């Protein structure tokens, strides 16, 4: 993408996983280990449909949609998955082609990440990829009352960087995230359809 195409917007907001960061392998490894540990089925299509949804809500939906009883609390399962992610971050994550856009606008337009991941995990992943210092704000699911697909994450990004939602453009890879952007009153770019950026996740 030619970065100049974004000159009409005052701020850029990026989803993280599958958008600014290629982390599909990381999360697939973590989810496979977690679901196996707690006896939950691995349904590829279901996992893809829940991309961007926070961990505990994903677990709840997997149990509900597959009619599987949970053998542990959502908090325990969440903590297990987060440990697996942390242990494997350095092996599996890298920046996507959007890194060029972020570097082009660093220092001239405010930029934020709005993600379904938790903030500490997101900041570590972005740091490993060399992206954290380019950003003015990082908003994770733990910072908002209603994570994606609600618009709260992107609205919090806009508030933190001091830009009206209508002047922000959002880069997303999931239908749920694009819906959140639309509901926040922001222009959304589907990075898979428009920029050929794909997350290799439960294919």
Buried (B, 14 or more C-beta within 10 A) or exposed (E): BEBEEBEEBBBBBBBBBBBBBBBBBBBBBBBBBBBEBBEBEBBEEBBBBBBBBBBBBBBBBBBEEEEBEBEBEBEEBBBBBBEBBBEBBEEBBEBBEBBEBBBBBBEEBBBBBBBBBBBEBBBBBBEBBEBBEBBBBBBBBEBBEEBBBBBBBBBBBBBBBEBEBEBBBBBBBBEBBBBBBBBBBBBBBBBBEEBEBBBEBBE
